[in-house]
Amino acid sequence: MSIGDKKAIVIGATGLVGQALVNELQQSDDFHSITVVVRKKSTILDSYSKVTQLVVEDLLLLNDEDVNAHTHAFSCLGSTIKQAGSKQAFYAIDYEINAHFADLIQDKNIHFLVVSALGANANSPVFYNKVKGELETYLKSLSIYKLSIFQPSLLIGKRSEMRFLEDMAQTLFKLVEKKWTKPFKFKPVTAEQLAHTMLVAAQSQTAAFKLYDNLSIQQTQ
């Protein structure tokens, strides 16, 4: 594929990682256009010259026609049980919408890149990790042309909504960050680090499947 021929579609583009990813894609010469799927139009995303906003009130209404013209599909969509309001609502966002997006991508020449989480495990007693693990298991069962799964630890960055425990963890991390210079399994990563790793994977991954763990995200240049 020649430079500039790649076309991205992104869900979760208005979140912490999604905004960082759109910025990376905007600056990349490899990507000619970026379709962002949003529930309501974003003035911030309007400022990007490559971006076209596809407004869909219910992401489960996305269809084949919406994704067909793209070479890469990115999901930065994710929530927390507190933010979603209940376990059922969290499951609907983190599993059902992502699974639907993946269903549309399978059997097409589209590289799917999705943000999961460190600790994702379908057998985990922790509901959050269990849902993330179940999604990973489902994605691996599909006929996806190329699949990348990213498992970050705590994400550092300024969110539009309050997440008390994450904000407190970020504050504590910043106090001792200078002592934690070397990569290690649980070290927090920035949204920009994760977004950059996703871009690099989109540009260079040749394997049909690759898991990018938290160490990989820290070490990507």
MARBA-3410 file (N, C-alpha, C, O; in Angstrom, 1 decimal):
221
0.8,-1.2,0.0,0.0,0.0,0.0,0.9,1.2,0.0,1.8,1.3,0.8 ~ 0.6,2.2,-0.9,1.4,3.4,-1.0,1.1,4.4,0.1,0.0,4.3,0.7 ~ 2.0,5.3,0.3,1.8,6.3,1.3,0.5,7.1,1.1,0.3,7.5,-0.1 ~ -0.2,7.3,2.1,-1.4,8.1,2.0,-2.7,7.4,1.6,-3.7,8.0,1.5 ~ -2.6,6.1,1.4,-3.8,5.3,1.0,-4.6,4.8,2.1,-5.7,4.3,1.9
-4.1,4.9,3.3,-4.8,4.3,4.5,-6.0,5.2,4.9,-5.9,6.4,4.9 ~ -7.1,4.6,5.3,-8.3,5.3,5.7,-8.8,4.7,7.0,-9.0,3.5,7.1 ~ -8.9,5.5,8.0,-9.2,5.0,9.4,-10.7,5.3,9.7,-11.2,6.4,9.3 ~ -11.3,4.4,10.5,-12.6,4.7,11.1,-12.3,4.5,12.6,-11.7,3.5,13.0 ~ -12.8,5.4,13.5,-12.5,5.4,14.9,-13.8,5.5,15.7,-14.6,6.3,15.4
-14.0,4.6,16.7,-15.0,4.8,17.7,-14.3,5.1,19.0,-13.2,4.6,19.3 ~ -15.0,5.9,19.8,-14.4,6.3,21.1,-13.4,7.5,20.9,-12.5,7.7,21.7 ~ -13.6,8.3,19.8,-12.7,9.3,19.4,-12.7,10.5,20.3,-11.8,11.3,20.3 ~ -13.8,10.7,21.1,-13.9,11.9,22.0,-13.3,11.6,23.4,-13.3,12.6,24.2 ~ -12.9,10.4,23.7,-12.3,10.1,25.0,-10.8,10.4,25.1,-10.3,11.0,24.1
-10.2,10.1,26.2,-8.8,10.5,26.4,-7.9,9.9,25.4,-7.1,10.6,24.8 ~ -8.0,8.6,25.2,-7.1,7.9,24.2,-7.6,8.3,22.7,-6.7,8.5,21.9 ~ -8.9,8.3,22.5,-9.4,8.6,21.2,-8.9,9.9,20.7,-8.6,10.0,19.5 ~ -8.9,10.9,21.5,-8.5,12.3,21.0,-7.0,12.2,20.7,-6.6,12.8,19.7 ~ -6.2,11.5,21.5,-4.8,11.4,21.2,-4.5,10.6,20.0,-3.6,11.0,19.2
-5.3,9.6,19.7,-5.2,8.8,18.5,-5.5,9.6,17.3,-4.8,9.6,16.3 ~ -6.6,10.4,17.3,-7.0,11.2,16.2,-5.9,12.2,15.8,-5.6,12.5,14.7 ~ -5.3,12.7,16.9,-4.2,13.7,16.7,-3.0,13.0,16.0,-2.4,13.5,15.1 ~ -2.7,11.7,16.4,-1.6,11.0,15.7,-1.9,10.7,14.3,-1.1,10.8,13.4 ~ -3.2,10.3,14.0,-3.6,9.9,12.6,-3.6,11.2,11.8,-3.2,11.1,10.6
-4.0,12.3,12.3,-4.0,13.6,11.6,-2.6,14.0,11.1,-2.4,14.5,10.0 ~ -1.6,13.7,12.0,-0.2,14.1,11.7,0.5,13.0,10.8,1.6,13.3,10.3 ~ -0.1,11.9,10.7,0.6,10.8,9.9,0.4,11.0,8.4,-0.8,11.1,8.0 ~ 1.4,10.9,7.6,1.3,10.9,6.2,0.7,9.7,5.6,0.2,9.6,4.5 ~ 0.7,8.6,6.4,0.1,7.3,5.9,-1.4,7.4,5.8,-1.9,6.6,5.0
-2.0,8.2,6.6,-3.5,8.2,6.6,-4.1,9.4,5.8,-3.8,10.5,6.1 ~ -4.9,9.0,4.8,-5.5,10.0,4.0,-6.8,10.6,4.6,-7.0,11.8,4.4 ~ -7.5,9.8,5.3,-8.8,10.3,5.9,-9.1,9.5,7.1,-8.7,8.4,7.4 ~ -9.9,10.2,8.0,-10.3,9.7,9.3,-11.8,9.9,9.5,-12.3,11.0,9.5 ~ -12.5,8.8,9.6,-13.9,8.8,9.9,-14.1,8.6,11.4,-13.7,7.6,11.9
-14.7,9.5,12.1,-14.9,9.3,13.6,-16.4,9.2,13.8,-17.2,10.0,13.3 ~ -16.7,8.1,14.5,-18.1,7.8,14.8,-18.5,8.5,16.1,-17.9,8.1,17.1 ~ -19.4,9.4,16.1,-19.8,10.1,17.4,-21.3,10.1,17.5,-22.1,10.0,16.6 ~ -21.7,10.2,18.8,-23.2,10.3,19.1,-23.7,11.7,18.8,-24.9,11.9,18.5 ~ -22.8,12.7,19.0,-23.2,14.1,18.6,-21.9,14.8,18.1,-20.8,14.4,18.5
-22.1,15.7,17.2,-21.0,16.3,16.6,-20.1,17.1,17.6,-20.6,17.7,18.5 ~ -18.8,16.9,17.3,-17.8,17.5,18.2,-17.1,18.7,17.5,-16.6,18.6,16.4 ~ -17.1,19.9,18.2,-16.4,21.0,17.7,-14.9,20.8,17.7,-14.2,21.4,16.8 ~ -14.4,20.1,18.6,-12.9,19.8,18.7,-12.5,19.0,17.4,-11.5,19.3,16.8 ~ -13.3,18.0,17.1,-12.9,17.1,16.0,-13.1,17.9,14.7,-12.4,17.5,13.7
-13.9,18.9,14.6,-14.1,19.7,13.4,-12.8,20.4,13.0,-12.7,20.8,11.9 ~ -11.9,20.6,14.0,-10.7,21.3,13.7,-9.6,20.5,12.9,-8.6,21.1,12.5 ~ -9.9,19.2,12.8,-8.9,18.4,12.1,-9.3,18.3,10.6,-10.4,17.9,10.2 ~ -8.4,18.6,9.7,-8.7,18.6,8.3,-9.0,17.3,7.7,-9.7,17.2,6.7 ~ -8.5,16.2,8.2,-8.7,14.8,7.7,-10.0,14.2,8.2,-10.4,13.2,7.6
-10.6,14.8,9.2,-11.7,14.1,9.9,-13.0,14.4,9.3,-13.4,15.6,9.0 ~ -13.8,13.3,9.1,-15.2,13.4,8.8,-16.0,12.8,10.0,-15.7,11.7,10.4 ~ -17.0,13.5,10.5,-17.7,13.0,11.6,-19.0,12.3,11.1,-19.8,12.8,10.4 ~ -19.1,11.0,11.6,-20.3,10.2,11.3,-21.2,10.2,12.5,-20.8,9.5,13.5 ~ -22.3,10.9,12.5,-23.1,11.0,13.7,-24.1,9.8,13.8,-25.0,9.7,12.9
-24.0,9.0,14.8,-24.8,7.8,15.0,-25.2,7.8,16.5,-24.4,7.6,17.3 ~ -26.5,8.0,16.7,-27.0,8.1,18.1,-26.8,6.8,18.9,-26.5,6.8,20.1 ~ -27.0,5.7,18.2,-26.8,4.3,18.8,-25.7,3.6,17.9,-26.0,3.3,16.8 ~ -24.6,3.3,18.5,-23.5,2.7,17.8,-23.8,1.3,17.3,-23.1,0.8,16.4 ~ -24.8,0.7,17.9,-25.2,-0.6,17.5,-25.9,-0.6,16.1,-26.2,-1.6,15.5
-26.2,0.7,15.6,-26.8,0.8,14.3,-25.8,1.0,13.2,-26.1,1.1,12.0 ~ -24.5,1.0,13.6,-23.4,1.0,12.5,-23.6,-0.2,11.6,-24.0,-1.3,12.1 ~ -23.4,0.0,10.3,-23.6,-1.1,9.4,-22.4,-1.3,8.5,-21.4,-0.5,8.5 ~ -22.5,-2.3,7.6,-21.4,-2.6,6.7,-21.0,-1.4,5.8,-19.8,-1.2,5.6 ~ -22.0,-0.7,5.4,-21.7,0.4,4.5,-20.8,1.5,5.2,-20.0,2.2,4.6
-21.0,1.6,6.5,-20.2,2.6,7.3,-18.8,2.3,7.3,-17.9,3.2,7.4 ~ -18.4,1.0,7.4,-17.0,0.6,7.6,-16.3,0.1,6.3,-15.1,0.1,6.3 ~ -17.0,-0.2,5.3,-16.5,-0.9,4.1,-15.3,-0.1,3.4,-14.4,-0.8,3.0 ~ -15.3,1.2,3.4,-14.3,1.9,2.6,-13.0,2.1,3.3,-12.1,2.8,2.8 ~ -12.9,1.6,4.6,-11.7,1.8,5.4,-10.7,0.7,5.4,-11.0,-0.5,5.1
-9.4,1.0,5.6,-8.4,0.0,5.7,-8.1,-0.3,7.2,-7.6,-1.4,7.5 ~ -8.4,0.6,8.1,-8.1,0.4,9.5,-9.2,0.9,10.4,-9.8,1.9,10.1 ~ -9.6,0.1,11.4,-10.6,0.4,12.3,-10.1,0.4,13.7,-9.4,-0.6,14.1 ~ -10.3,1.5,14.4,-9.7,1.7,15.8,-10.9,1.8,16.8,-11.8,2.5,16.5 ~ -10.8,1.1,17.9,-11.7,1.2,19.0,-11.0,1.7,20.2,-10.2,1.0,20.8
-11.3,2.9,20.6,-10.8,3.5,21.9,-12.0,3.6,22.9,-11.9,4.3,23.9 ~ -13.1,2.9,22.5,-14.3,3.0,23.3,-14.2,2.2,24.6,-13.9,1.0,24.6 ~ -14.4,2.8,25.7,-14.4,2.1,27.0,-15.0,3.0,28.1,-15.0,4.2,28.0 ~ -15.4,2.4,29.1,-16.0,3.1,30.2,-15.6,2.5,31.6,-14.7,1.7,31.6 ~ -16.3,2.9,32.6,-16.1,2.2,33.9,-17.5,1.9,34.4,-18.5,2.5,33.9
-17.7,1.1,35.4,-19.0,0.7,35.9,-19.6,2.0,36.5,-20.8,2.2,36.3 ~ -18.8,2.8,37.2,-19.3,4.0,37.8,-19.8,5.0,36.8,-20.9,5.6,36.9 ~ -19.0,5.2,35.7,-19.3,6.1,34.7,-20.6,5.7,33.9,-21.4,6.5,33.6 ~ -20.6,4.4,33.6,-21.8,3.8,32.8,-23.0,3.8,33.7,-24.1,3.9,33.1 ~ -22.9,3.6,35.0,-24.1,3.6,35.8,-24.5,2.3,36.4,-25.2,2.2,37.4
-24.1,1.2,35.8,-24.4,-0.1,36.2,-23.5,-1.1,35.5,-22.9,-0.8,34.5 ~ -23.4,-2.3,36.0,-22.7,-3.4,35.3,-23.3,-3.7,34.0,-22.5,-3.9,33.0 ~ -24.6,-3.7,33.9,-25.3,-3.9,32.6,-24.9,-2.9,31.6,-24.7,-3.2,30.4 ~ -24.9,-1.6,32.0,-24.6,-0.5,31.1,-23.2,-0.6,30.7,-22.8,-0.3,29.5 ~ -22.3,-0.9,31.6,-20.9,-1.0,31.3,-20.6,-2.1,30.3,-19.9,-2.0,29.3
-21.3,-3.3,30.4,-21.2,-4.4,29.5,-21.7,-4.0,28.1,-21.1,-4.4,27.1 ~ -22.8,-3.2,28.1,-23.3,-2.8,26.8,-22.3,-2.0,26.0,-22.3,-2.0,24.8 ~ -21.6,-1.1,26.7,-20.6,-0.2,26.0,-19.3,-1.0,25.7,-18.9,-1.1,24.5 ~ -18.7,-1.6,26.7,-17.4,-2.2,26.5,-17.4,-3.5,25.8,-16.4,-3.8,25.1 ~ -18.5,-4.3,25.9,-18.5,-5.6,25.2,-19.4,-5.4,23.9,-18.9,-5.7,22.8
-20.7,-5.1,24.1,-21.6,-5.2,23.0,-21.3,-4.3,21.8,-21.4,-4.8,20.7 ~ -21.0,-3.1,22.1,-20.7,-2.2,21.0,-19.4,-2.6,20.3,-19.3,-2.6,19.1 ~ -18.3,-2.9,21.1,-17.1,-3.3,20.5,-17.2,-4.6,19.7,-16.7,-4.8,18.6 ~ -18.0,-5.6,20.2,-18.3,-6.8,19.5,-19.0,-6.6,18.2,-18.8,-7.2,17.2 ~ -20.0,-5.6,18.2,-20.8,-5.3,17.0,-19.8,-4.7,16.0,-19.9,-5.0,14.8
-19.0,-3.8,16.4,-18.0,-3.2,15.5,-17.1,-4.2,14.8,-16.8,-4.2,13.6 ~ -16.7,-5.2,15.7,-15.8,-6.3,15.1,-16.6,-7.1,14.2,-16.0,-7.6,13.2 ~ -17.8,-7.4,14.4,-18.7,-8.2,13.5,-18.7,-7.6,12.1,-18.6,-8.3,11.1 ~ -18.8,-6.3,12.1,-18.8,-5.6,10.8,-17.5,-5.6,10.0,-17.4,-5.6,8.8 ~ -16.4,-5.8,10.8,-15.1,-5.8,10.2,-14.6,-7.1,9.7,-13.8,-7.2,8.7
-15.1,-8.2,10.3,-14.6,-9.5,9.9,-14.9,-9.8,8.5,-15.9,-9.3,7.9 ~ -14.0,-10.7,7.9,-14.1,-11.1,6.5,-13.9,-9.9,5.5,-14.3,-10.0,4.3 ~ -13.3,-8.8,6.0,-12.9,-7.7,5.2,-11.4,-7.4,5.3,-10.9,-7.8,6.4 ~ -10.8,-6.8,4.4,-9.4,-6.5,4.5,-9.2,-5.2,5.3,-8.7,-4.2,4.9 ~ -9.6,-5.3,6.6,-9.5,-4.2,7.5,-8.7,-4.6,8.8,-9.0,-5.7,9.4
-7.7,-3.8,9.1,-6.9,-4.1,10.3,-7.7,-3.5,11.5,-8.0,-2.3,11.5 ~ -8.0,-4.3,12.5,-8.8,-3.8,13.7,-7.8,-3.7,14.9,-7.1,-4.6,15.2 ~ -7.8,-2.5,15.5,-7.0,-2.2,16.6,-7.8,-1.7,17.7,-8.6,-0.7,17.6 ~ -7.8,-2.4,18.9,-8.7,-2.2,20.0,-8.0,-2.1,21.3,-7.1,-2.8,21.6 ~ -8.5,-1.1,22.1,-7.9,-0.9,23.4,-8.6,-1.8,24.4,-9.9,-1.7,24.6
-7.9,-2.6,25.1,-8.4,-3.5,26.2,-7.8,-3.0,27.5,-7.9,-1.8,27.7 ~ -7.3,-3.8,28.3,-6.8,-3.4,29.6,-5.8,-4.4,30.2,-6.0,-5.6,30.0 ~ -4.9,-4.0,30.9,-4.0,-4.9,31.7,-4.8,-5.7,32.6,-5.7,-5.1,33.4 ~ -4.7,-7.0,32.7,-5.5,-7.8,33.6,-6.7,-8.4,32.9,-7.5,-9.1,33.6 ~ -6.9,-8.1,31.6,-8.1,-8.7,31.0,-8.0,-10.2,31.0,-7.0,-10.8,30.6
-9.1,-10.8,31.5,-9.1,-12.3,31.6,-10.6,-12.7,31.8,-11.3,-12.3,32.7 ~ -11.0,-13.5,30.8,-12.4,-14.0,30.8,-12.8,-14.7,32.1,-14.0,-14.8,32.4 ~ -11.8,-15.2,32.8,-12.1,-16.0,34.0,-11.9,-15.2,35.3,-11.9,-15.7,36.4 ~ -11.6,-13.9,35.1,-11.3,-13.1,36.3,-12.5,-12.9,37.2,-13.6,-12.8,36.7 ~ -12.3,-12.9,38.5,-13.4,-12.6,39.5,-13.8,-11.1,39.5,-14.8,-10.7,40.0
-12.9,-10.3,38.9,-13.1,-8.8,38.8,-14.0,-8.6,37.5,-13.5,-8.9,36.4 ~ -15.1,-8.0,37.7,-16.1,-7.8,36.6,-15.5,-7.1,35.4,-15.6,-7.5,34.3 ~ -14.8,-6.0,35.7,-14.2,-5.1,34.7,-13.2,-6.0,33.8,-13.3,-6.0,32.6 ~ -12.3,-6.7,34.5,-11.3,-7.5,33.8,-12.0,-8.7,33.1,-11.5,-9.1,32.0 ~ -13.0,-9.2,33.6,-13.7,-10.3,33.0,-14.4,-9.9,31.7,-14.2,-10.6,30.7
-15.0,-8.7,31.7,-15.6,-8.2,30.4,-14.6,-8.0,29.4,-14.8,-8.3,28.2 ~ -13.5,-7.3,29.8,-12.4,-7.1,28.8,-11.9,-8.4,28.3,-11.6,-8.5,27.1 ~ -11.7,-9.4,29.1,-11.2,-10.7,28.7,-12.2,-11.4,27.8,-11.8,-12.0,26.8 ~ -13.5,-11.3,28.1,-14.5,-11.9,27.2,-14.5,-11.3,25.8,-14.7,-12.0,24.8 ~ -14.3,-10.0,25.8,-14.2,-9.3,24.5,-13.0,-9.8,23.7,-13.1,-10.1,22.5
-11.9,-9.9,24.3,-10.7,-10.4,23.7,-10.9,-11.8,23.1,-10.5,-12.1,22.0 ~ -11.5,-12.6,23.9,-11.7,-14.0,23.5,-12.7,-14.0,22.2,-12.4,-14.8,21.3 ~ -13.7,-13.2,22.3,-14.6,-13.1,21.1,-13.9,-12.6,19.9,-14.1,-13.1,18.8 ~ -13.1,-11.5,20.0,-12.4,-11.0,18.9,-11.5,-12.0,18.2,-11.4,-12.1,17.0 ~ -10.8,-12.8,19.0,-9.9,-13.8,18.5,-10.7,-14.9,17.8,-10.1,-15.7,16.9
-12.0,-15.1,18.0,-12.8,-16.2,17.4,-13.3,-15.7,16.0,-13.8,-16.6,15.3 ~ -13.2,-14.5,15.7,-13.7,-14.0,14.5,-12.7,-14.1,13.3,-11.5,-14.3,13.6 ~ -13.2,-14.0,12.1,-12.3,-14.0,10.9,-11.9,-12.6,10.6,-12.3,-12.0,9.6 ~ -11.0,-12.0,11.4,-10.5,-10.7,11.2,-9.2,-10.7,10.5,-8.3,-11.4,10.9 ~ -9.1,-9.9,9.5,-7.9,-9.9,8.6,-6.6,-9.7,9.4,-5.7,-10.4,9.2
-6.7,-8.7,10.3,-5.5,-8.4,11.1,-6.1,-7.7,12.4,-6.9,-6.8,12.4 ~ -5.6,-8.2,13.5,-6.1,-7.8,14.8,-4.9,-7.4,15.8,-4.0,-8.1,15.9 ~ -5.1,-6.2,16.4,-4.2,-5.8,17.4,-4.9,-5.4,18.7,-5.9,-4.7,18.6 ~ -4.5,-6.0,19.8,-5.1,-5.7,21.1,-4.1,-5.1,22.0,-2.9,-5.5,22.1 ~ -4.5,-4.0,22.6,-3.6,-3.2,23.5,-4.1,-3.3,24.9,-5.2,-3.1,25.2
-3.1,-3.6,25.8,-3.5,-3.8,27.2,-2.7,-2.8,28.1,-1.7,-3.2,28.8 ~ -3.1,-1.5,28.1,-2.5,-0.6,29.0,-2.8,-0.7,30.5,-3.8,-1.3,30.8 ~ -1.9,-0.2,31.3,-2.2,-0.1,32.7,-2.9,1.2,32.9,-3.7,1.6,32.0 ~ -2.8,1.8,34.1,-3.4,3.1,34.3,-3.0,4.1,33.2,-1.8,4.2,32.9 ~ -4.0,4.8,32.7,-3.7,5.8,31.7,-3.6,7.2,32.3,-4.5,7.7,33.0
-2.5,7.9,31.9,-2.3,9.2,32.4,-2.8,10.3,31.3,-2.5,10.1,30.2 ~ -3.5,11.3,31.8,-4.0,12.3,30.9,-5.2,13.0,31.5,-5.7,12.6,32.5 ~ -5.5,14.1,30.9,-6.6,14.9,31.4,-7.9,14.5,30.8,-8.1,14.7,29.6 ~ -8.8,13.9,31.5,-10.1,13.4,31.0,-11.1,14.6,31.1,-11.0,15.5,31.9 ~ -12.1,14.4,30.2,-13.2,15.4,30.3,-14.2,15.2,31.4,-14.9,16.1,31.9
-14.2,13.9,31.9,-15.1,13.6,33.0,-14.2,13.2,34.3,-13.1,12.8,34.1 ~ -14.8,13.4,35.4,-14.1,13.0,36.7,-14.1,11.5,36.9,-15.1,10.9,36.9 ~ -12.9,11.0,37.2,-12.7,9.6,37.6,-11.9,9.7,38.9,-10.6,9.7,38.8 ~ -12.5,9.7,40.0,-11.8,10.0,41.3,-10.6,9.1,41.5,-9.5,9.6,41.8 ~ -10.7,7.8,41.5,-9.6,6.9,41.8,-8.5,7.1,40.8,-7.3,7.1,41.2
-8.8,7.2,39.5,-7.8,7.4,38.5,-7.1,8.7,38.7,-5.9,8.8,38.5 ~ -7.8,9.8,39.0,-7.2,11.1,39.2,-6.3,11.1,40.4,-5.2,11.7,40.3 ~ -6.7,10.4,41.5,-5.9,10.3,42.6,-4.6,9.5,42.3,-3.5,9.9,42.8 ~ -4.7,8.4,41.6,-3.6,7.6,41.2,-2.6,8.4,40.3,-1.4,8.3,40.4 ~ -3.2,9.2,39.4,-2.3,10.1,38.6,-1.5,11.0,39.4,-0.3,11.3,39.1
-2.2,11.6,40.4,-1.5,12.6,41.2,-0.3,11.9,42.0,0.8,12.5,42.1 ~ -0.6,10.8,42.5,0.4,10.0,43.3,1.6,9.6,42.3,2.7,9.7,42.7 ~ 1.2,9.2,41.1,2.3,8.8,40.2,3.2,10.0,39.8,4.4,9.8,39.7 ~ 2.6,11.1,39.6,3.4,12.3,39.2,4.4,12.7,40.3,5.4,13.3,40.1 ~ 4.0,12.4,41.6,4.9,12.7,42.7,6.2,11.8,42.7,7.2,12.2,43.2
6.1,10.6,42.2,7.2,9.7,42.2,7.7,9.3,40.9,8.5,8.4,40.7 ~ 7.2,10.0,39.8,7.5,9.6,38.4,9.0,9.6,38.2,9.5,8.8,37.4 ~ 9.8,10.5,38.7,11.2,10.7,38.5,12.0,9.4,39.0,13.0,9.1,38.5 ~ 11.4,8.7,39.9,12.1,7.5,40.5,11.7,6.3,39.7,12.4,5.3,39.8 ~ 10.6,6.4,38.9,10.1,5.2,38.1,10.5,5.4,36.6,9.6,5.4,35.8
11.7,5.6,36.3,12.1,5.9,35.0,12.2,4.7,34.1,12.0,4.8,32.9 ~ 12.4,3.5,34.7,12.5,2.3,33.9,11.1,1.6,33.7,10.3,1.7,34.5 ~ 11.0,1.0,32.5,9.7,0.3,32.3,9.5,-0.8,33.2,10.4,-1.5,33.6 ~ 8.2,-1.0,33.7,7.9,-2.2,34.4,6.4,-2.5,34.2,5.7,-1.7,33.7 ~ 6.0,-3.7,34.5,4.7,-4.2,34.0,3.5,-3.3,34.3,2.7,-3.1,33.5
3.5,-2.7,35.5,2.3,-2.0,36.0,2.5,-0.5,35.9,1.6,0.3,36.3 ~ 3.6,0.0,35.3,3.8,1.4,35.2,2.7,2.1,34.4,2.5,1.7,33.3 ~ 2.1,3.2,34.9,1.1,3.9,34.1,1.7,4.4,32.8,2.9,4.7,32.7 ~ 0.9,4.6,31.8,1.3,5.1,30.5,0.4,6.3,30.1,-0.7,6.4,30.6 ~ 0.9,7.2,29.3,0.1,8.3,28.9,-0.8,7.9,27.7,-0.5,6.9,27.0
-1.9,8.6,27.5,-2.7,8.4,26.4,-2.0,8.6,25.1,-2.2,7.9,24.1 ~ -1.0,9.5,25.1,-0.2,9.7,23.9,0.7,8.6,23.6,0.9,8.2,22.4 ~ 1.2,7.9,24.6,2.0,6.7,24.4,1.2,5.6,23.8,1.6,5.0,22.8 ~ 0.0,5.4,24.3,-0.8,4.4,23.8,-1.3,4.7,22.4,-1.2,3.8,21.5 ~ -1.7,5.9,22.1,-2.1,6.3,20.8,-0.9,6.1,19.8,-1.2,5.7,18.6
0.3,6.5,20.2,1.4,6.3,19.3,1.7,4.9,19.0,2.0,4.5,17.8 ~ 1.6,4.0,20.0,1.7,2.6,19.8,0.7,2.0,18.8,1.0,1.2,18.0 ~ -0.5,2.5,18.9,-1.6,2.1,18.0,-1.2,2.5,16.5,-1.4,1.8,15.6 ~ -0.7,3.7,16.4,-0.3,4.2,15.0,0.8,3.3,14.5,0.8,2.9,13.3 ~ 1.8,3.1,15.3,2.9,2.3,14.9,2.5,0.9,14.5,2.9,0.3,13.4
1.6,0.3,15.2,1.0,-1.0,14.9,0.3,-1.0,13.6,0.4,-1.9,12.7 ~ -0.5,0.1,13.3,-1.2,0.2,12.1,-0.3,0.3,10.9,-0.6,-0.1,9.8 ~ 0.9,1.0,11.1,1.9,1.2,10.0,2.7,-0.1,9.8,3.2,-0.3,8.6 ~ 3.0,-0.9,10.8,4.0,-1.9,10.7,3.7,-3.3,11.0,4.4,-4.2,10.6 ~ 2.6,-3.6,11.6,2.2,-4.9,12.0,2.0,-5.8,10.7,1.2,-5.4,9.9
2.7,-6.9,10.7,2.5,-7.9,9.6,1.7,-9.1,10.0,1.1,-9.8,9.2 ~ 1.8,-9.5,11.3,1.2,-10.7,11.8,-0.3,-10.5,11.8,-0.8,-9.4,11.9 ~ -1.0,-11.6,11.7,-2.5,-11.6,11.7,-3.0,-11.2,13.1,-4.1,-10.6,13.2 ~ -2.3,-11.5,14.1,-2.7,-11.1,15.5,-1.5,-10.7,16.3,-0.4,-11.4,16.2 ~ -1.6,-9.6,17.1,-0.5,-9.3,18.0,-1.1,-8.6,19.2,-2.0,-7.7,19.1
-0.6,-9.0,20.4,-1.0,-8.4,21.6,0.1,-7.4,22.1,1.3,-7.8,22.2 ~ -0.3,-6.2,22.4,0.6,-5.2,22.8,0.4,-5.0,24.3,-0.6,-4.3,24.7 ~ 1.3,-5.6,25.1,1.1,-5.4,26.6,1.6,-4.1,27.1,2.1,-3.3,26.3 ~ 1.5,-3.8,28.4,1.8,-2.5,28.9,3.3,-2.2,28.7,3.7,-1.1,28.5 ~ 4.2,-3.2,28.8,5.6,-3.0,28.6,5.8,-2.6,27.1,6.7,-1.7,26.9
5.2,-3.2,26.2,5.3,-2.9,24.8,4.9,-1.4,24.5,5.6,-0.7,23.8 ~ 3.9,-1.0,25.2,3.4,0.4,25.0,4.4,1.4,25.5,4.7,2.4,24.9 ~ 5.0,1.0,26.7,6.1,1.9,27.3,7.3,2.0,26.4,8.0,3.1,26.3 ~ 7.6,1.0,25.6,8.9,0.9,24.9,8.8,1.3,23.4,9.8,1.4,22.8 ~ 7.5,1.5,22.9,7.4,1.9,21.5,7.9,3.2,21.3,7.7,4.2,22.0
8.8,3.4,20.2,9.4,4.6,19.9,8.7,5.2,18.6,9.0,6.3,18.2
END
